[in-house]
């Protein structure tokens, strides 16, 4: 535990067979599974899931770079409402991108698919603290 833990929402993190941590969030009143990625600068939702989450996509697109050499075409979303249980966590512009390759890799490792990735933009905005053993994500109330 850390000082001021009472000022934070405590979210349990589950561990995939790959070692990645994931958790549940509600985006625009729809619950989804999100990979926690502290190395991702922006949070994203899979293009396949954008309609289910009722994410409004802006008309412009841009190129982004991931850890691999390939360029990714992504779209920006308009702000979406984010919650965990009864706690509102504000609004965020997600990047909308194809997560098929990521989910295919997870499937090979017998891990469940994800709906999106939570990155540093969300973590910074919510003053996140990550604790390992036990695995919890703390977000400022």
N, C-alpha and C positions, 0 to 999 in steps of 0.2 A: 504494500500500500504506500501511497505517497501523501505528503501534506496537501491539504485542500481537496482530497478525493471526494468529499461530500458535495463539492461544487461541480461535479462531473457526472455525466450519464455513463454508466458502465455497460459496455456491450461485449458479450462473450465472442471470442474468435474461434472458429473451427479450423482444424488443420487438414489439408488435403494430403493424399499420399505423396504428392510432389513436394510437400513442405510449405506450400503457399498457405496463407491465412485468408479466410473469407468470412463474411457475415451477411446478415439480412438487413436491408433498408427498404423503406417505402418511398417510392418516387411517384408523385401525382396519384396517390392512393392505391398504388399497386406494389405488392411486396416482390422483391427480387433478391438474387444472390450476387454479391459483389466481392471481387478479389481485392484485397488490400495490397496496394503497390506504392510504397514510399518513394520509389524511383520514378514513378510516372508523374510528370508535371501537371497533367490535366486528368480529370475524371472523364470516363466515357461510358456510353451505353452501346450495346451492339445494334447495328442497323436492323438486324432481324427482330429485335425486341422493341424498337423505338415506337411502333404503333401500339403495342401492348401497354407501354408506359405512358401513352398519350403525350409523347415528347414532340413539341413543335420545332420543326427543323427550319433554320434560316436558309434562304436560297443560295447563299454563297458557299463555296467549298474551298478547301486549302489542302496543301500537301503537308504531311507530318512525317517525322522519322521516328522509328521505334528502335529497339536494341539491335535489330537486324539491319542489313544493308538496303532493303527495299523501301521505297517511298509508299506511304499510305495516303489514300484520298479520304479525307474526313469532312464532315459537315458540322457546323455549330448548331446548337439548339438554343431556343429561347429558354429563359429561366424556368426551372422545374422546382416544385415543392418537395422537400425531403423531410422525412420523419423516421424516427425509430420508436416503436411503441407509441406512447403518448407525448413524446417530446418532438416539437418542431425544431428542425435543424437549419432553417432558412431556405434560401433558394440558390440554385446553381445552374450555370450554363454548362451543359455536358458537350463533349465531342461525340459525334455519332460515327461509328466506324465498324468495319467488318471484323467480327471476332471469331469467324469460322476456323481460322488456323489455330488460334489459341485454344478453342474448345476441342478441336481435333487432337491437339497435343495432350490436353487434359484427359480426354477419353482414352487415349493410348495408355496413360498411366493409371487408368481406372478411377479417375477423379470425376466429380460431377461437373456439368457445364456451368458457366457463369453468365449472368446477364450484362455485366459491366465491370468496370474497374474503378476503384476509388483511389485517387491520386493526391498529390501534395496540395493542390488547390483547396480541396475539401478539408484535408487534415489541418492545414494552416488556418483556414477560416474558422474552424471549430476548436482551435487550440488543443489538438489531439495529443494524447499521451498513449503510447503503446507499451503494454507490459507483457512480458513473456514469462511463462511458468508461474502462475497460470496465465493463459493467453486472454487478455482483455484489451479492448480499445476504450479509452476514456475520452469523452467529448465534453467540452465546457458547456454548462447549462446556460 
